[in-house]
């Protein structure tokens, strides 16, 4: 892996670590409520278990990206970047929030392209 690959892997991993914190720790706090556009604190409380579950899955994505950096396995890196890319597409489509595509999918796609160059 070259420096550019590692930069993109690290960036995407950091984004997902931040998402983990938002979904598992800050979901019911003002930052989480604002970030995810939740309608109320009560709604956030009612859905915090679901959000924590989502956060756990985002943690697995971050762990896979970090593992690929440590192991220097290109196939593992591309696999996890592809997972993030697809998750971003689905997240943007299912929530009708295009910013998810730009936050998740675009950095992952750039990471994949860095491996193909």
C-alpha positions in Angstrom: 0.0 0.0 0.0 1.2 3.5 -0.8 0.7 6.7 1.2 -2.3 7.8 -0.7 -4.1 4.4 0.0 -3.3 4.7 3.7 -4.6 8.3 3.8 -7.9 7.4 2.2 -8.3 4.3 4.4 -7.5 6.4 7.5 -9.9 9.1 6.5 -12.8 6.7 5.9 -12.0 4.9 9.1 -12.0 8.2 11.1 -15.3 9.1 9.5 -16.8 5.9 10.7 -15.3 6.1 14.2 -17.0 9.6 14.4 -20.3 8.0 13.2 -19.9 5.4 15.9 -19.6 8.1 18.5 -22.6 10.0 17.1 -24.8 6.9 17.0 -23.8 5.1 20.2 -22.9 8.0 22.5 -24.4 11.3 21.2 -27.7 10.1 19.7 -29.8 11.5 22.5 -27.6 14.6 23.0 -28.1 17.9 21.2 -25.2 17.1 18.8 -26.7 13.8 17.8 -30.2 15.1 17.5 -29.1 18.0 15.3 -26.7 15.9 13.1 -29.4 13.3 12.3 -32.3 15.7 12.1 -34.3 13.9 14.7 -37.7 15.4 15.5 -37.4 15.4 19.3 -35.4 14.3 22.3 -38.2 11.8 23.0 -37.9 10.3 19.5 -34.1 10.0 20.1 -34.7 8.2 23.4 -37.2 5.8 21.7 -34.7 5.0 18.9 -31.4 5.0 20.8 -31.1 1.1 20.8 -31.6 1.1 17.0 -29.0 3.9 16.6 -26.5 2.0 18.8 -27.0 -1.1 16.6 -26.2 1.0 13.5 -23.2 2.5 15.4 -21.9 -1.0 16.1 -22.0 -1.9 12.4 -20.2 1.3 11.5 -17.6 0.3 14.1 -17.1 -3.0 12.3 -16.5 -1.1 9.1 -13.9 1.1 10.8 -12.3 -2.0 12.3 -12.1 -3.7 8.9 -10.5 -0.6 7.4 -7.9 -0.4 10.3 -7.2 -4.1 9.9 -6.5 -3.6 6.2 -4.1 -0.8 7.1 -2.3 -2.9 9.6 -2.2 -6.1 7.6 -1.4 -4.3 4.4 -3.9 -6.5 2.5 -5.2 -4.7 -0.5 -8.1 -7.1 -1.1 -9.4 -6.5 2.5 -9.0 -2.7 2.0 -11.0 -2.7 -1.2 -13.7 -5.0 0.3 -14.3 -2.7 3.2 -14.1 0.5 1.1 -16.7 -1.1 -1.2 -18.9 -1.9 1.8 -18.7 1.7 2.9 -19.5 2.9 -0.6 -22.6 0.7 -0.9 -23.7 1.7 2.7 -23.4 5.3 1.7 -25.5 4.8 -1.4 -28.2 2.9 0.5 -28.2 5.4 3.4 -28.6 8.4 1.1 -31.4 6.6 -0.9 -33.3 5.2 2.1 -33.2 8.4 4.2 -33.5 10.8 1.3 -30.4 12.7 2.6 -27.9 13.1 -0.2 -25.2 14.3 2.2 -24.8 10.7 3.4 -23.6 9.9 -0.1 -21.0 12.7 0.0 -19.8 11.9 3.5 -19.5 8.1 3.1 -19.5 7.0 -0.5 -17.3 9.6 -2.1 -14.3 9.2 0.2 -14.7 5.4 -0.1 -14.8 5.6 -3.9 -11.8 7.8 -3.9 -10.1 5.2 -1.7 -11.0 2.4 -4.2 -9.7 4.5 -7.1 -6.4 5.1 -5.3 -5.9 1.3 -5.3 -6.7 1.0 -9.0 -4.3 3.8 -10.1 
